[in-house]
Amino acid sequence: MKYVDFLMALDLLSRYYPKYHSNELFLLADDIWKWINNELPEDSSALIYLKSLYSSPTEALSAVWKEILLITGSFAAFRRN
């Protein structure tokens, strides 16, 4: 996964996916970025939740990236037509 690809996928979703900013997947992605950058306090409920789901930030990012690719795939096909 490249950071540029991630940004392009988010841009595509912002154009074609209604209310994508309020989607739980993107809120989760935001918390994962904070986890990667050590911006979450150790007693944060978000960090505790993420650690209960994933063994590492890399695993979490990979899982969310796969979900984003699934969502953007249908919109990318729509955009080409």
Backbone torsions as a table, in degrees:
resi	resn	phi	psi	omega
1	MET	NA	134.5	176.0
2	LYS	-107.5	146.6	179.9
3	TYR	-60.5	-38.7	179.6
4	VAL	-63.1	-41.6	177.5
5	ASP	-61.2	-40.5	178.9
6	PHE	-61.6	-45.0	179.3
7	LEU	-65.2	-39.0	178.5
8	MET	-65.3	-39.0	177.9
9	ALA	-64.5	-42.1	178.3
10	LEU	-65.4	-37.6	177.1
11	ASP	-63.6	-44.5	178.4
12	LEU	-59.6	-44.2	-179.9
13	LEU	-66.7	-36.9	-179.6
14	SER	-64.3	-27.7	-179.9
15	ARG	-82.2	-37.5	-169.5
16	TYR	-116.5	-13.2	-175.4
17	TYR	-105.2	110.5	-175.8
18	PRO	-62.7	134.0	176.2
19	LYS	58.4	34.2	-177.0
20	TYR	-65.5	-25.8	179.6
21	HIS	-66.4	-25.2	-179.7
22	SER	-94.9	1.5	-179.6
23	ASN	-70.2	136.2	-178.4
24	GLU	-59.5	-32.1	179.9
25	LEU	-61.5	-41.1	-178.6
26	PHE	-77.3	-30.2	172.8
27	LEU	-66.2	-39.3	176.2
28	LEU	-63.8	-43.3	178.5
29	ALA	-60.5	-39.8	178.2
30	ASP	-62.5	-43.6	177.8
31	ASP	-65.3	-35.6	178.3
32	ILE	-65.6	-42.3	177.0
33	TRP	-60.1	-40.9	177.9
34	LYS	-64.3	-37.8	177.7
35	TRP	-63.7	-44.9	179.5
36	ILE	-60.9	-40.1	-177.3
37	ASN	-89.0	9.5	179.9
38	ASN	55.8	40.4	179.9
39	GLU	-98.0	-2.4	179.1
40	LEU	-100.6	130.6	176.5
41	PRO	-64.4	152.3	-177.8
42	GLU	-59.0	-29.7	-179.2
43	ASP	-95.1	11.8	-180.0
44	SER	-67.7	136.1	178.1
45	SER	-65.9	-32.4	177.8
46	ALA	-64.1	-42.9	179.9
47	LEU	-67.0	-41.5	178.1
48	ILE	-62.0	-42.8	178.6
49	TYR	-63.0	-47.6	-179.7
50	LEU	-60.7	-42.2	-180.0
51	LYS	-67.5	-25.5	177.1
52	SER	-75.4	-24.9	-179.3
53	LEU	-93.4	-37.7	-172.2
54	TYR	-128.5	148.2	-179.9
55	SER	-84.1	-17.9	179.5
56	SER	-154.7	160.9	175.8
57	PRO	-61.8	-33.3	179.5
58	THR	-64.5	-43.2	177.7
59	GLU	-63.6	-41.3	179.9
60	ALA	-64.0	-45.4	-179.7
61	LEU	-64.1	-40.3	178.7
62	SER	-62.4	-43.4	-179.8
63	ALA	-64.4	-43.9	-179.8
64	VAL	-68.3	-38.6	178.8
65	TRP	-60.7	-41.8	178.6
66	LYS	-61.8	-40.9	177.9
67	GLU	-64.8	-41.7	179.6
68	ILE	-64.2	-40.3	177.8
69	LEU	-62.4	-38.2	177.7
70	LEU	-63.1	-41.7	-179.5
71	ILE	-69.7	-46.6	-176.3
72	THR	-69.9	-24.8	179.5
73	GLY	-57.1	-44.2	-179.7
74	SER	-68.9	-34.7	179.2
75	PHE	-75.9	-32.0	177.4
76	ALA	-65.5	-40.6	177.8
77	ALA	-64.6	-40.2	179.1
78	PHE	-63.4	-40.6	-177.0
79	ARG	-67.0	-32.9	-178.7
80	ARG	-72.1	-26.2	-177.0
81	ASN	-83.0	NA	NA
